[in-house]
């Protein structure tokens, strides 16, 4: 009788939990529906268009991989490789410059300064597009304030070049790196540094053998995040350099608008699919690194 009563109590206690769990799923339904509408339908339309070719003479459509093949040839391939190169260089420099800045913020003895830097980083990391391009053109463009006062044109400076675009991208990538790596730096325990010092390690040896191996997953994760952010940027490059620098986002815009060839809209969708695949590879690298760093710094 006692065992039967215990089982009855267990069943009666589990029933409300099951009801709460089912109600929780009902609450998630609007979010899932919104996600399906906002991301699922465009993704399906992109897939359908990327594999669809229309005959200009008869108007008939057929499913083929010609658009994907075209997106990996000629100017389109050059633009894709240009975007990868620009994103890789910008991400590497952003990570190298953002790490010491974040370390200075974490070790600062002035909480107000630290809070100000982190707040500014949160704002600057999301500052891009046409306003950012205009700010750099007015400052470092051919007729910019600093360009004229410092005589940069005579020294070979050109904002509308690959390295000029890298500098512009660093304006929002460095703050993004600061925001990304600061929690990991805060997770470095004081006991690790003290133990290294007690064993005769110099600061350089501590960073080489203790801190950097622990931070490596977070550093690589931040590098991948910066790469993805630079790879997807469009408005800043479009407002600054137009089509003078081959980038995949600019090629997509040109193909959709018909600036180069008419009827290349589906090639633009194929280029978008190429970008999605690159972004998928980026996330496939980033998520395991994030989980690994979380285990070390928890």
Secondary structure by P-SEA (a helix, b strand, c coil): caaaaaaaaaaaaaaaaaaaaaaaaaaaaaaaaaaaaacaaaaaaaaaaaacccccccccccccaaaaaaaaccaaaaaaaaaaaaaaaaaaaaaaaaaaaaaaaaacccaaaaaaaaaaaaaaaacccaaaaaaaaaccccccaaaaaacccccccccccaaaaaaaaaaaaaaaaaaaaaaaaaaccaaaaaaaaaacccaaaaaaccccccaaaaaaaaaaaaaaaaaaccaaaaaccccccccaaaaaaaaaaccccccaaaaaaaaaaaaaaaaaaaaaaaaaaaaaaaaaac
